[in-house]
């Protein structure tokens, strides 16, 4: 009789947990996974997937307007929130079912409920106990809302996709990619939209030129930007509206406040501290290069470890971990040159070092930039521009950073990321024939360094 019921017990059926479960089961391991909310985790349910669907919706208003210049006669249409909300819910339910079926077809035992680690090899869910040789924590992250008066009146990204009614006036609080994306969504869908951030400019960590450019483009689209503003309290009025107080300026009256002020590791209540698992002050779990905690039977990956909170990162970690179990080789993950996109409007795509990061690390750089009006906008007259930028190591001629703001930036940067990962030089870019007429060809036709 086996010593344990399972070889692997995974807590959390998000991107990383599902991938690790399926791969481990395919390698012959007896695997169980526990999930207390929804299959697919944050990305599928309240993150990447619904967010991008809502971004698509929010862009149709401009598309209708632009179509007139191309000969289409239309009245611009009318946005119906309930249709978008309900169709999104149907799609997410479909994806939940797909994830559950993927696990079942792989032979993984799925258990619904919040898991608690009782000891090094025991997981408790309700009144059930399960034993496993290894326990993997992949519970993701959770929205953070600061403790201010009136915090009970705010929404987070967990609730925003299922609002009962669409707000006429909305305030988005935060300066990261989630805040910027939702400000664009609300504005595109027709709400009077404000964004409040406590620093001088949002998207900290991105290239400064990109940040400045996005600020200007968002302003063109009617988003009211409030920088160096700290929200101090939110007060609900008799008519149901919210009065937002800050130290700077007059109170702002809105119908909805969305907080997008970061995400924290979803590790509370798992029982890890009681077992002596080393945790960081921010709630993330300390792991070694093989995703093992100091308690050798317990592993962790994804958002809970403090690495970049990106679905593809969690997927890569899951594959590397299972391969490590199979071969004994170190679970090597290269966190350099991870491409990413921000689905604000226009989109951001970026990979590699920003100009500031390169200069701060002492790398001598040559900068190439191009700013232009996309071809589509030349006929419609829309005042939206595109920015492209390359950061080149002047010593080796290698391209060490590529950044873009413009339509489909993420689609374009994915291919550029392959080139940078392969060590392409600026000469390689210059020798590559462009595809004409596209915006992407600009990355291989920039010849003159910026001042």
PyMOL commands that set and color helices and strands:
alter all, ss='L'
color gray80, all
select helices_A, chain A and resi 15-26+41-46+48-69+81-105+151-153+160-162+177-188+208-220+273-275+302-305+311-327+355-360+375-380+409-421+426-431+440-444
alter helices_A, ss='H'
color red, helices_A
select strands_A, chain A and resi 6-11+31-35+109-112+116-119+122-125+128-137+141-143+169-173+192-196+224-226+231-236+242-246+252-254+256-259+263-265+298-300+340-342+348-352+365-373+385-393+399-405
alter strands_A, ss='S'
color yellow, strands_A
deselect
rebuild
show_as cartoon
